[in-house]
Amino acid sequence: MNPRVVHVLARDHYKLEIQFTNQEIRIYDCSSLLDFGVFQELRDEAYFRKAKAFNGTVTWPNEQDICPDTLYLDSIPVPIAAQPLSA
């Protein structure tokens, strides 16, 4: 089983910065989803920024969600040097 989402930040250009249960931080690009069904609502940047981590994945207020396996397997790791230092 792939790691699950514990924290998410919506970034510019429809990208999500996601921290997973294995402590990895990865970037997932949502732009390829924006032309499909329920995901069209994510085109509204203010709405896109309402992304939340819930039950191991990323969700939005109108119940859009993305499979956590997709988020992990199709995302790009953030190099450790670029990650914020913990306090």
N, CA, C and O atoms as a CHARMM CRD file, in Angstrom:
* protein
*
  348
    1    1 MET  N      0.84600  -1.18000   0.00000 PROA 1      0.00000
    2    1 MET  CA     0.00000   0.00000   0.00000 PROA 1      0.00000
    3    1 MET  C      0.89200   1.24500   0.00000 PROA 1      0.00000
    4    1 MET  O      1.89100   1.31100   0.71700 PROA 1      0.00000
    5    2 ASN  N      0.51700   2.20800  -0.80300 PROA 2      0.00000
    6    2 ASN  CA     1.25200   3.46700  -0.87100 PROA 2      0.00000
    7    2 ASN  C      0.91100   4.34400   0.33300 PROA 2      0.00000
    8    2 ASN  O     -0.13200   4.16300   0.96200 PROA 2      0.00000
    9    3 PRO  N      1.78800   5.29100   0.65100 PROA 3      0.00000
   10    3 PRO  CA     1.51800   6.21400   1.75900 PROA 3      0.00000
   11    3 PRO  C      0.23800   7.02000   1.52500 PROA 3      0.00000
   12    3 PRO  O     -0.21600   7.17200   0.39100 PROA 3      0.00000
   13    4 ARG  N     -0.32400   7.52200   2.59500 PROA 4      0.00000
   14    4 ARG  CA    -1.53900   8.33700   2.54100 PROA 4      0.00000
   15    4 ARG  C     -1.20200   9.78600   2.87300 PROA 4      0.00000
   16    4 ARG  O     -0.14400  10.08800   3.42400 PROA 4      0.00000
   17    5 VAL  N     -2.12100  10.66600   2.52500 PROA 5      0.00000
   18    5 VAL  CA    -1.94400  12.10700   2.70700 PROA 5      0.00000
   19    5 VAL  C     -2.17500  12.48300   4.16900 PROA 5      0.00000
   20    5 VAL  O     -3.14600  12.04900   4.78800 PROA 5      0.00000
   21    6 VAL  N     -1.26200  13.29900   4.71000 PROA 6      0.00000
   22    6 VAL  CA    -1.47100  13.83700   6.05600 PROA 6      0.00000
   23    6 VAL  C     -1.61900  15.35700   6.04200 PROA 6      0.00000
   24    6 VAL  O     -2.20500  15.92900   6.96200 PROA 6      0.00000
   25    7 HSD  N     -1.09200  16.01800   5.00400 PROA 7      0.00000
   26    7 HSD  CA    -1.17400  17.47600   4.92600 PROA 7      0.00000
   27    7 HSD  C     -1.10900  17.88600   3.46100 PROA 7      0.00000
   28    7 HSD  O     -0.41000  17.26100   2.66300 PROA 7      0.00000
   29    8 VAL  N     -1.84400  18.94200   3.11500 PROA 8      0.00000
   30    8 VAL  CA    -1.81800  19.43600   1.73400 PROA 8      0.00000
   31    8 VAL  C     -1.86200  20.95700   1.72500 PROA 8      0.00000
   32    8 VAL  O     -2.53600  21.57500   2.54900 PROA 8      0.00000
   33    9 LEU  N     -1.14000  21.54900   0.78600 PROA 9      0.00000
   34    9 LEU  CA    -1.19500  22.98300   0.50400 PROA 9      0.00000
   35    9 LEU  C     -1.44300  23.15500  -0.98400 PROA 9      0.00000
   36    9 LEU  O     -0.72200  22.59300  -1.80900 PROA 9      0.00000
   37   10 ALA  N     -2.46700  23.93500  -1.32800 PROA 10     0.00000
   38   10 ALA  CA    -2.71500  24.25300  -2.73200 PROA 10     0.00000
   39   10 ALA  C     -1.75300  25.35500  -3.14600 PROA 10     0.00000
   40   10 ALA  O     -1.63900  26.37800  -2.47100 PROA 10     0.00000
   41   11 ARG  N     -1.07300  25.14500  -4.24400 PROA 11     0.00000
   42   11 ARG  CA    -0.08600  26.09200  -4.76200 PROA 11     0.00000
   43   11 ARG  C     -0.56900  26.67600  -6.08300 PROA 11     0.00000
   44   11 ARG  O     -1.61500  26.28100  -6.59700 PROA 11     0.00000
   45   12 ASP  N      0.19100  27.61100  -6.62500 PROA 12     0.00000
   46   12 ASP  CA    -0.14000  28.20900  -7.92000 PROA 12     0.00000
   47   12 ASP  C     -0.11500  27.15300  -9.02100 PROA 12     0.00000
   48   12 ASP  O      0.48700  26.08800  -8.88100 PROA 12     0.00000
   49   13 HSD  N     -0.78800  27.48400 -10.12000 PROA 13     0.00000
   50   13 HSD  CA    -0.79300  26.65400 -11.33100 PROA 13     0.00000
   51   13 HSD  C     -1.38300  25.26500 -11.08000 PROA 13     0.00000
   52   13 HSD  O     -0.94600  24.28300 -11.67900 PROA 13     0.00000
   53   14 TYR  N     -2.37200  25.19000 -10.19400 PROA 14     0.00000
   54   14 TYR  CA    -3.11100  23.95100  -9.91000 PROA 14     0.00000
   55   14 TYR  C     -2.22200  22.81400  -9.42100 PROA 14     0.00000
   56   14 TYR  O     -2.42500  21.65200  -9.77400 PROA 14     0.00000
   57   15 LYS  N     -1.25300  23.16100  -8.62000 PROA 15     0.00000
   58   15 LYS  CA    -0.37200  22.15400  -8.03300 PROA 15     0.00000
   59   15 LYS  C     -0.67700  22.01300  -6.53900 PROA 15     0.00000
   60   15 LYS  O     -1.02000  22.97900  -5.85800 PROA 15     0.00000
   61   16 LEU  N     -0.54100  20.79000  -6.06200 PROA 16     0.00000
   62   16 LEU  CA    -0.71300  20.49400  -4.64700 PROA 16     0.00000
   63   16 LEU  C      0.62400  20.07400  -4.05800 PROA 16     0.00000
   64   16 LEU  O      1.32000  19.23300  -4.62600 PROA 16     0.00000
   65   17 GLU  N      0.98100  20.65500  -2.93000 PROA 17     0.00000
   66   17 GLU  CA     2.15000  20.21800  -2.17400 PROA 17     0.00000
   67   17 GLU  C      1.62100  19.31100  -1.06900 PROA 17     0.00000
   68   17 GLU  O      0.86300  19.74900  -0.20400 PROA 17     0.00000
   69   18 ILE  N      2.02300  18.06100  -1.10500 PROA 18     0.00000
   70   18 ILE  CA     1.42600  17.04500  -0.24100 PROA 18     0.00000
   71   18 ILE  C      2.48600  16.38700   0.63800 PROA 18     0.00000
   72   18 ILE  O      3.55100  15.99300   0.16200 PROA 18     0.00000
   73   19 GLN  N      2.17500  16.27800   1.92600 PROA 19     0.00000
   74   19 GLN  CA     3.01000  15.47900   2.82000 PROA 19     0.00000
   75   19 GLN  C      2.29200  14.15700   3.05200 PROA 19     0.00000
   76   19 GLN  O      1.09800  14.12700   3.34800 PROA 19     0.00000
   77   20 PHE  N      3.03600  13.07000   2.91400 PROA 20     0.00000
   78   20 PHE  CA     2.48000  11.72900   3.05500 PROA 20     0.00000
   79   20 PHE  C      2.88000  11.10900   4.39400 PROA 20     0.00000
   80   20 PHE  O      3.73800  11.63300   5.10500 PROA 20     0.00000
   81   21 THR  N      2.24800   9.99200   4.72200 PROA 21     0.00000
   82   21 THR  CA     2.50100   9.32000   5.99800 PROA 21     0.00000
   83   21 THR  C      3.93900   8.83800   6.14800 PROA 21     0.00000
   84   21 THR  O      4.38300   8.59200   7.26900 PROA 21     0.00000
   85   22 ASN  N      4.67100   8.69700   5.06000 PROA 22     0.00000
   86   22 ASN  CA     6.08300   8.30000   5.13400 PROA 22     0.00000
   87   22 ASN  C      7.00400   9.51500   5.25400 PROA 22     0.00000
   88   22 ASN  O      8.22200   9.38800   5.13200 PROA 22     0.00000
   89   23 GLN  N      6.42300  10.69400   5.49500 PROA 23     0.00000
   90   23 GLN  CA     7.11400  11.97900   5.66400 PROA 23     0.00000
   91   23 GLN  C      7.61400  12.59600   4.36000 PROA 23     0.00000
   92   23 GLN  O      8.19200  13.68200   4.38300 PROA 23     0.00000
   93   24 GLU  N      7.40600  11.93000   3.22500 PROA 24     0.00000
   94   24 GLU  CA     7.79100  12.52600   1.94700 PROA 24     0.00000
   95   24 GLU  C      6.90300  13.72000   1.64300 PROA 24     0.00000
   96   24 GLU  O      5.72000  13.73100   1.98100 PROA 24     0.00000
   97   25 ILE  N      7.48300  14.71900   1.00400 PROA 25     0.00000
   98   25 ILE  CA     6.72500  15.84700   0.47300 PROA 25     0.00000
   99   25 ILE  C      6.84300  15.76400  -1.03800 PROA 25     0.00000
  100   25 ILE  O      7.93800  15.66300  -1.59000 PROA 25     0.00000
  101   26 ARG  N      5.68300  15.80800  -1.69700 PROA 26     0.00000
  102   26 ARG  CA     5.65000  15.63600  -3.14700 PROA 26     0.00000
  103   26 ARG  C      4.71200  16.67300  -3.75200 PROA 26     0.00000
  104   26 ARG  O      3.83900  17.20800  -3.06700 PROA 26     0.00000
  105   27 ILE  N      4.90000  16.95500  -5.04900 PROA 27     0.00000
  106   27 ILE  CA     4.05800  17.90300  -5.78000 PROA 27     0.00000
  107   27 ILE  C      3.22200  17.13500  -6.79900 PROA 27     0.00000
  108   27 ILE  O      3.74900  16.37500  -7.61300 PROA 27     0.00000
  109   28 TYR  N      1.90500  17.34900  -6.73800 PROA 28     0.00000
  110   28 TYR  CA     0.98300  16.74400  -7.69900 PROA 28     0.00000
  111   28 TYR  C      0.36300  17.86200  -8.53100 PROA 28     0.00000
  112   28 TYR  O     -0.14500  18.83900  -7.98100 PROA 28     0.00000
  113   29 ASP  N      0.40300  17.72000  -9.84300 PROA 29     0.00000
  114   29 ASP  CA    -0.14700  18.70400 -10.77600 PROA 29     0.00000
  115   29 ASP  C     -1.56300  18.28700 -11.16000 PROA 29     0.00000
  116   29 ASP  O     -1.75300  17.25700 -11.80600 PROA 29     0.00000
  117   30 CYS  N     -2.55500  19.07900 -10.76600 PROA 30     0.00000
  118   30 CYS  CA    -3.96100  18.77200 -11.03800 PROA 30     0.00000
  119   30 CYS  C     -4.44100  19.27200 -12.39800 PROA 30     0.00000
  120   30 CYS  O     -5.58200  19.00300 -12.77400 PROA 30     0.00000
  121   31 SER  N     -3.61200  19.98600 -13.13800 PROA 31     0.00000
  122   31 SER  CA    -4.07800  20.64000 -14.36600 PROA 31     0.00000
  123   31 SER  C     -4.65600  19.66000 -15.38400 PROA 31     0.00000
  124   31 SER  O     -5.53800  20.03600 -16.15400 PROA 31     0.00000
  125   32 SER  N     -4.18800  18.43000 -15.40700 PROA 32     0.00000
  126   32 SER  CA    -4.71600  17.45800 -16.37500 PROA 32     0.00000
  127   32 SER  C     -6.13300  16.99900 -16.02900 PROA 32     0.00000
  128   32 SER  O     -6.79200  16.38300 -16.86600 PROA 32     0.00000
  129   33 LEU  N     -6.60800  17.27700 -14.83700 PROA 33     0.00000
  130   33 LEU  CA    -7.94900  16.86500 -14.40800 PROA 33     0.00000
  131   33 LEU  C     -9.02100  17.90800 -14.69500 PROA 33     0.00000
  132   33 LEU  O    -10.21000  17.59000 -14.66000 PROA 33     0.00000
  133   34 LEU  N     -8.62800  19.13300 -14.97500 PROA 34     0.00000
  134   34 LEU  CA    -9.55300  20.26500 -14.97100 PROA 34     0.00000
  135   34 LEU  C    -10.61300  20.23900 -16.06300 PROA 34     0.00000
  136   34 LEU  O    -11.57800  20.99900 -15.98800 PROA 34     0.00000
  137   35 ASP  N    -10.46700  19.40100 -17.06300 PROA 35     0.00000
  138   35 ASP  CA   -11.45600  19.31400 -18.14000 PROA 35     0.00000
  139   35 ASP  C    -12.46400  18.18800 -17.92300 PROA 35     0.00000
  140   35 ASP  O    -13.32400  17.96000 -18.77400 PROA 35     0.00000
  141   36 PHE  N    -12.37000  17.49300 -16.81300 PROA 36     0.00000
  142   36 PHE  CA   -13.19400  16.31400 -16.59600 PROA 36     0.00000
  143   36 PHE  C    -14.23300  16.51300 -15.49900 PROA 36     0.00000
  144   36 PHE  O    -13.89800  16.82300 -14.35500 PROA 36     0.00000
  145   37 GLY  N    -15.50800  16.32800 -15.87100 PROA 37     0.00000
  146   37 GLY  CA   -16.62900  16.24900 -14.94500 PROA 37     0.00000
  147   37 GLY  C    -16.53300  17.11100 -13.70600 PROA 37     0.00000
  148   37 GLY  O    -16.42900  18.33500 -13.79000 PROA 37     0.00000
  149   38 VAL  N    -16.56900  16.46000 -12.55400 PROA 38     0.00000
  150   38 VAL  CA   -16.61100  17.17400 -11.27800 PROA 38     0.00000
  151   38 VAL  C    -15.36500  18.00000 -11.01600 PROA 38     0.00000
  152   38 VAL  O    -15.39900  18.92800 -10.20900 PROA 38     0.00000
  153   39 PHE  N    -14.26900  17.67900 -11.68200 PROA 39     0.00000
  154   39 PHE  CA   -13.02400  18.41900 -11.45100 PROA 39     0.00000
  155   39 PHE  C    -13.00700  19.78500 -12.13800 PROA 39     0.00000
  156   39 PHE  O    -12.12800  20.59700 -11.85100 PROA 39     0.00000
  157   40 GLN  N    -13.95400  20.05700 -13.03600 PROA 40     0.00000
  158   40 GLN  CA   -13.99900  21.36300 -13.70300 PROA 40     0.00000
  159   40 GLN  C    -14.14500  22.49900 -12.69800 PROA 40     0.00000
  160   40 GLN  O    -13.65700  23.60400 -12.93800 PROA 40     0.00000
  161   41 GLU  N    -14.80200  22.24300 -11.59100 PROA 41     0.00000
  162   41 GLU  CA   -14.97700  23.26400 -10.55200 PROA 41     0.00000
  163   41 GLU  C    -13.63200  23.71800  -9.96700 PROA 41     0.00000
  164   41 GLU  O    -13.52300  24.82600  -9.44100 PROA 41     0.00000
  165   42 LEU  N    -12.61900  22.86300 -10.06200 PROA 42     0.00000
  166   42 LEU  CA   -11.29800  23.20900  -9.53000 PROA 42     0.00000
  167   42 LEU  C    -10.60900  24.29700 -10.34500 PROA 42     0.00000
  168   42 LEU  O     -9.59800  24.84300  -9.90300 PROA 42     0.00000
  169   43 ARG  N    -11.12900  24.62100 -11.51700 PROA 43     0.00000
  170   43 ARG  CA   -10.56300  25.71600 -12.32400 PROA 43     0.00000
  171   43 ARG  C    -10.63000  27.04600 -11.58300 PROA 43     0.00000
  172   43 ARG  O     -9.78900  27.92100 -11.78900 PROA 43     0.00000
  173   44 ASP  N    -11.62600  27.19300 -10.72800 PROA 44     0.00000
  174   44 ASP  CA   -11.75200  28.39800  -9.90300 PROA 44     0.00000
  175   44 ASP  C    -10.64100  28.33700  -8.85300 PROA 44     0.00000
  176   44 ASP  O    -10.68500  27.51600  -7.93700 PROA 44     0.00000
  177   45 GLU  N     -9.65100  29.20800  -8.99600 PROA 45     0.00000
  178   45 GLU  CA    -8.47200  29.13300  -8.12500 PROA 45     0.00000
  179   45 GLU  C     -8.81600  29.29200  -6.64500 PROA 45     0.00000
  180   45 GLU  O     -8.19300  28.66000  -5.79200 PROA 45     0.00000
  181   46 ALA  N     -9.80300  30.13300  -6.33600 PROA 46     0.00000
  182   46 ALA  CA   -10.20300  30.29600  -4.93200 PROA 46     0.00000
  183   46 ALA  C    -10.76300  28.97900  -4.38800 PROA 46     0.00000
  184   46 ALA  O    -10.48800  28.60000  -3.25000 PROA 46     0.00000
  185   47 TYR  N    -11.54200  28.29500  -5.20900 PROA 47     0.00000
  186   47 TYR  CA   -12.08400  26.99800  -4.79800 PROA 47     0.00000
  187   47 TYR  C    -10.96800  25.95100  -4.70900 PROA 47     0.00000
  188   47 TYR  O    -10.92800  25.16400  -3.76400 PROA 47     0.00000
  189   48 PHE  N    -10.07100  25.94300  -5.68600 PROA 48     0.00000
  190   48 PHE  CA    -8.95100  24.99400  -5.68500 PROA 48     0.00000
  191   48 PHE  C     -8.16000  25.09400  -4.38100 PROA 48     0.00000
  192   48 PHE  O     -7.71500  24.08300  -3.83800 PROA 48     0.00000
  193   49 ARG  N     -7.99000  26.31400  -3.88800 PROA 49     0.00000
  194   49 ARG  CA    -7.20100  26.54000  -2.66900 PROA 49     0.00000
  195   49 ARG  C     -7.89100  26.03400  -1.39800 PROA 49     0.00000
  196   49 ARG  O     -7.30300  26.07800  -0.31800 PROA 49     0.00000
  197   50 LYS  N     -9.11500  25.56000  -1.51800 PROA 50     0.00000
  198   50 LYS  CA    -9.82900  24.99100  -0.36800 PROA 50     0.00000
  199   50 LYS  C     -9.51500  23.50900  -0.16300 PROA 50     0.00000
  200   50 LYS  O    -10.18100  22.84100   0.62800 PROA 50     0.00000
  201   51 ALA  N     -8.52100  22.99800  -0.85800 PROA 51     0.00000
  202   51 ALA  CA    -8.12300  21.59300  -0.71000 PROA 51     0.00000
  203   51 ALA  C     -7.76900  21.29600   0.74500 PROA 51     0.00000
  204   51 ALA  O     -7.12500  22.10100   1.41900 PROA 51     0.00000
  205   52 LYS  N     -8.19900  20.13100   1.21400 PROA 52     0.00000
  206   52 LYS  CA    -7.92800  19.68800   2.59000 PROA 52     0.00000
  207   52 LYS  C     -7.49200  18.22500   2.56800 PROA 52     0.00000
  208   52 LYS  O     -7.88900  17.45700   1.69100 PROA 52     0.00000
  209   53 ALA  N     -6.67800  17.85700   3.53600 PROA 53     0.00000
  210   53 ALA  CA    -6.35800  16.44700   3.75600 PROA 53     0.00000
  211   53 ALA  C     -7.47600  15.85000   4.60700 PROA 53     0.00000
  212   53 ALA  O     -7.82700  16.39500   5.65400 PROA 53     0.00000
  213   54 PHE  N     -8.03100  14.73200   4.15200 PROA 54     0.00000
  214   54 PHE  CA    -9.12800  14.08300   4.87400 PROA 54     0.00000
  215   54 PHE  C     -9.11800  12.59100   4.55300 PROA 54     0.00000
  216   54 PHE  O     -9.09700  12.20300   3.38600 PROA 54     0.00000
  217   55 ASN  N     -9.13200  11.77400   5.57300 PROA 55     0.00000
  218   55 ASN  CA    -9.15200  10.31700   5.40900 PROA 55     0.00000
  219   55 ASN  C     -8.06500   9.79800   4.47100 PROA 55     0.00000
  220   55 ASN  O     -8.30300   8.87500   3.69300 PROA 55     0.00000
  221   56 GLY  N     -6.88200  10.38400   4.54300 PROA 56     0.00000
  222   56 GLY  CA    -5.75100   9.88300   3.78200 PROA 56     0.00000
  223   56 GLY  C     -5.65100  10.33900   2.35200 PROA 56     0.00000
  224   56 GLY  O     -4.80600   9.85200   1.60200 PROA 56     0.00000
  225   57 THR  N     -6.51100  11.27900   1.95600 PROA 57     0.00000
  226   57 THR  CA    -6.45000  11.78800   0.59000 PROA 57     0.00000
  227   57 THR  C     -6.68700  13.29200   0.59700 PROA 57     0.00000
  228   57 THR  O     -6.72600  13.91600   1.65700 PROA 57     0.00000
  229   58 VAL  N     -6.84600  13.87200  -0.59500 PROA 58     0.00000
  230   58 VAL  CA    -7.13800  15.29800  -0.73600 PROA 58     0.00000
  231   58 VAL  C     -8.58200  15.43300  -1.18900 PROA 58     0.00000
  232   58 VAL  O     -9.02300  14.75000  -2.11300 PROA 58     0.00000
  233   59 THR  N     -9.31800  16.33000  -0.52200 PROA 59     0.00000
  234   59 THR  CA   -10.71500  16.56900  -0.87200 PROA 59     0.00000
  235   59 THR  C    -10.98500  18.06700  -0.95700 PROA 59     0.00000
  236   59 THR  O    -10.19900  18.89100  -0.48900 PROA 59     0.00000
  237   60 TRP  N    -12.13000  18.39500  -1.57500 PROA 60     0.00000
  238   60 TRP  CA   -12.61900  19.77000  -1.66100 PROA 60     0.00000
  239   60 TRP  C    -14.04300  19.80200  -1.12200 PROA 60     0.00000
  240   60 TRP  O    -14.65800  18.74900  -0.95600 PROA 60     0.00000
  241   61 PRO  N    -14.58600  20.99800  -0.84200 PROA 61     0.00000
  242   61 PRO  CA   -15.89700  21.11200  -0.19000 PROA 61     0.00000
  243   61 PRO  C    -17.05300  20.40500  -0.90400 PROA 61     0.00000
  244   61 PRO  O    -17.96600  19.91200  -0.24200 PROA 61     0.00000
  245   62 ASN  N    -17.03100  20.34700  -2.22500 PROA 62     0.00000
  246   62 ASN  CA   -18.13100  19.70300  -2.94800 PROA 62     0.00000
  247   62 ASN  C    -17.83500  18.23700  -3.25300 PROA 62     0.00000
  248   62 ASN  O    -18.34900  17.67200  -4.21800 PROA 62     0.00000
  249   63 GLU  N    -17.00300  17.63700  -2.41900 PROA 63     0.00000
  250   63 GLU  CA   -16.72500  16.20600  -2.39800 PROA 63     0.00000
  251   63 GLU  C    -15.85700  15.68600  -3.54100 PROA 63     0.00000
  252   63 GLU  O    -15.80400  14.47700  -3.76600 PROA 63     0.00000
  253   64 GLN  N    -15.17600  16.57200  -4.26700 PROA 64     0.00000
  254   64 GLN  CA   -14.18400  16.07400  -5.20100 PROA 64     0.00000
  255   64 GLN  C    -13.04900  15.47900  -4.37500 PROA 64     0.00000
  256   64 GLN  O    -12.70300  16.00300  -3.31600 PROA 64     0.00000
  257   65 ASP  N    -12.48500  14.40400  -4.85300 PROA 65     0.00000
  258   65 ASP  CA   -11.29700  13.84400  -4.21700 PROA 65     0.00000
  259   65 ASP  C    -10.46600  13.12400  -5.27100 PROA 65     0.00000
  260   65 ASP  O    -10.94200  12.83300  -6.36800 PROA 65     0.00000
  261   66 ILE  N     -9.23000  12.84500  -4.91900 PROA 66     0.00000
  262   66 ILE  CA    -8.31200  12.16600  -5.82400 PROA 66     0.00000
  263   66 ILE  C     -7.76400  10.96100  -5.07700 PROA 66     0.00000
  264   66 ILE  O     -7.37800  11.06700  -3.91300 PROA 66     0.00000
  265   67 CYS  N     -7.73100   9.83200  -5.73800 PROA 67     0.00000
  266   67 CYS  CA    -7.22700   8.59700  -5.14400 PROA 67     0.00000
  267   67 CYS  C     -5.83600   8.83300  -4.55700 PROA 67     0.00000
  268   67 CYS  O     -4.96400   9.36100  -5.24700 PROA 67     0.00000
  269   68 PRO  N     -5.61400   8.45400  -3.30100 PROA 68     0.00000
  270   68 PRO  CA    -4.30200   8.68200  -2.69700 PROA 68     0.00000
  271   68 PRO  C     -3.17100   7.95700  -3.42400 PROA 68     0.00000
  272   68 PRO  O     -2.03900   8.44200  -3.43200 PROA 68     0.00000
  273   69 ASP  N     -3.45500   6.81100  -4.03200 PROA 69     0.00000
  274   69 ASP  CA    -2.42700   6.11700  -4.81200 PROA 69     0.00000
  275   69 ASP  C     -2.01800   6.95400  -6.01700 PROA 69     0.00000
  276   69 ASP  O     -0.83400   7.04700  -6.33800 PROA 69     0.00000
  277   70 THR  N     -2.99600   7.56400  -6.68600 PROA 70     0.00000
  278   70 THR  CA    -2.70500   8.44700  -7.81800 PROA 70     0.00000
  279   70 THR  C     -1.87300   9.63400  -7.35600 PROA 70     0.00000
  280   70 THR  O     -0.89200  10.00000  -8.00500 PROA 70     0.00000
  281   71 LEU  N     -2.26100  10.23200  -6.24200 PROA 71     0.00000
  282   71 LEU  CA    -1.51600  11.38300  -5.72300 PROA 71     0.00000
  283   71 LEU  C     -0.06000  11.03200  -5.46200 PROA 71     0.00000
  284   71 LEU  O      0.83300  11.83700  -5.72900 PROA 71     0.00000
  285   72 TYR  N      0.18100   9.84900  -4.94800 PROA 72     0.00000
  286   72 TYR  CA     1.55400   9.45400  -4.63500 PROA 72     0.00000
  287   72 TYR  C      2.32300   9.04200  -5.89300 PROA 72     0.00000
  288   72 TYR  O      3.43000   9.52300  -6.13300 PROA 72     0.00000
  289   73 LEU  N      1.74300   8.16600  -6.67900 PROA 73     0.00000
  290   73 LEU  CA     2.46100   7.60700  -7.82900 PROA 73     0.00000
  291   73 LEU  C      2.67800   8.61100  -8.95300 PROA 73     0.00000
  292   73 LEU  O      3.66100   8.51400  -9.68700 PROA 73     0.00000
  293   74 ASP  N      1.77200   9.57600  -9.09600 PROA 74     0.00000
  294   74 ASP  CA     1.87500  10.55400 -10.18600 PROA 74     0.00000
  295   74 ASP  C      2.43500  11.89800  -9.73300 PROA 74     0.00000
  296   74 ASP  O      2.35200  12.88100 -10.47000 PROA 74     0.00000
  297   75 SER  N      2.99500  11.95200  -8.55300 PROA 75     0.00000
  298   75 SER  CA     3.56300  13.20400  -8.04800 PROA 75     0.00000
  299   75 SER  C      5.08400  13.16500  -8.13800 PROA 75     0.00000
  300   75 SER  O      5.69300  12.12000  -8.36900 PROA 75     0.00000
  301   76 ILE  N      5.66700  14.33100  -7.94800 PROA 76     0.00000
  302   76 ILE  CA     7.11700  14.49300  -8.04800 PROA 76     0.00000
  303   76 ILE  C      7.66800  14.79000  -6.65400 PROA 76     0.00000
  304   76 ILE  O      7.17100  15.68900  -5.97600 PROA 76     0.00000
  305   77 PRO  N      8.68300  14.04900  -6.22100 PROA 77     0.00000
  306   77 PRO  CA     9.26200  14.31900  -4.89400 PROA 77     0.00000
  307   77 PRO  C      9.92000  15.69200  -4.83100 PROA 77     0.00000
  308   77 PRO  O     10.56200  16.13200  -5.78500 PROA 77     0.00000
  309   78 VAL  N      9.75200  16.35700  -3.70200 PROA 78     0.00000
  310   78 VAL  CA    10.45700  17.61500  -3.44600 PROA 78     0.00000
  311   78 VAL  C     11.80800  17.23400  -2.85500 PROA 78     0.00000
  312   78 VAL  O     11.85900  16.51600  -1.85600 PROA 78     0.00000
  313   79 PRO  N     12.90800  17.70100  -3.45200 PROA 79     0.00000
  314   79 PRO  CA    14.22700  17.36700  -2.89500 PROA 79     0.00000
  315   79 PRO  C     14.33200  17.80600  -1.43500 PROA 79     0.00000
  316   79 PRO  O     13.81000  18.85600  -1.06100 PROA 79     0.00000
  317   80 ILE  N     14.99400  17.01700  -0.62600 PROA 80     0.00000
  318   80 ILE  CA    15.12500  17.31100   0.80800 PROA 80     0.00000
  319   80 ILE  C     15.69500  18.70300   1.04000 PROA 80     0.00000
  320   80 ILE  O     15.26700  19.39300   1.96500 PROA 80     0.00000
  321   81 ALA  N     16.64400  19.12800   0.22800 PROA 81     0.00000
  322   81 ALA  CA    17.25700  20.45500   0.39200 PROA 81     0.00000
  323   81 ALA  C     16.24300  21.57700   0.20600 PROA 81     0.00000
  324   81 ALA  O     16.43000  22.67100   0.73900 PROA 81     0.00000
  325   82 ALA  N     15.15900  21.32100  -0.55100 PROA 82     0.00000
  326   82 ALA  CA    14.14800  22.34500  -0.80800 PROA 82     0.00000
  327   82 ALA  C     13.02200  22.32500   0.22000 PROA 82     0.00000
  328   82 ALA  O     12.17300  23.21600   0.21500 PROA 82     0.00000
  329   83 GLN  N     12.99800  21.33500   1.09400 PROA 83     0.00000
  330   83 GLN  CA    11.94100  21.22800   2.08800 PROA 83     0.00000
  331   83 GLN  C     12.23400  22.14700   3.26200 PROA 83     0.00000
  332   83 GLN  O     13.39400  22.36700   3.61000 PROA 83     0.00000
  333   84 PRO  N     11.17300  22.69000   3.87900 PROA 84     0.00000
  334   84 PRO  CA    11.38300  23.56500   5.03700 PROA 84     0.00000
  335   84 PRO  C     11.98800  22.79500   6.20500 PROA 84     0.00000
  336   84 PRO  O     11.71100  21.61000   6.38900 PROA 84     0.00000
  337   85 LEU  N     12.80200  23.46800   6.98000 PROA 85     0.00000
  338   85 LEU  CA    13.39200  22.85200   8.16500 PROA 85     0.00000
  339   85 LEU  C     12.37000  22.83600   9.28400 PROA 85     0.00000
  340   85 LEU  O     11.65600  23.81800   9.48500 PROA 85     0.00000
  341   86 SER  N     12.28900  21.73600  10.01500 PROA 86     0.00000
  342   86 SER  CA    11.36400  21.68100  11.14600 PROA 86     0.00000
  343   86 SER  C     11.98200  22.40600  12.33100 PROA 86     0.00000
  344   86 SER  O     13.20300  22.47600  12.47000 PROA 86     0.00000
  345   87 ALA  N     11.11900  22.94100  13.17700 PROA 87     0.00000
  346   87 ALA  CA    11.59200  23.71300  14.33900 PROA 87     0.00000
  347   87 ALA  C     12.07500  22.82100  15.44100 PROA 87     0.00000
  348   87 ALA  O     12.50500  23.30800  16.48700 PROA 87     0.00000
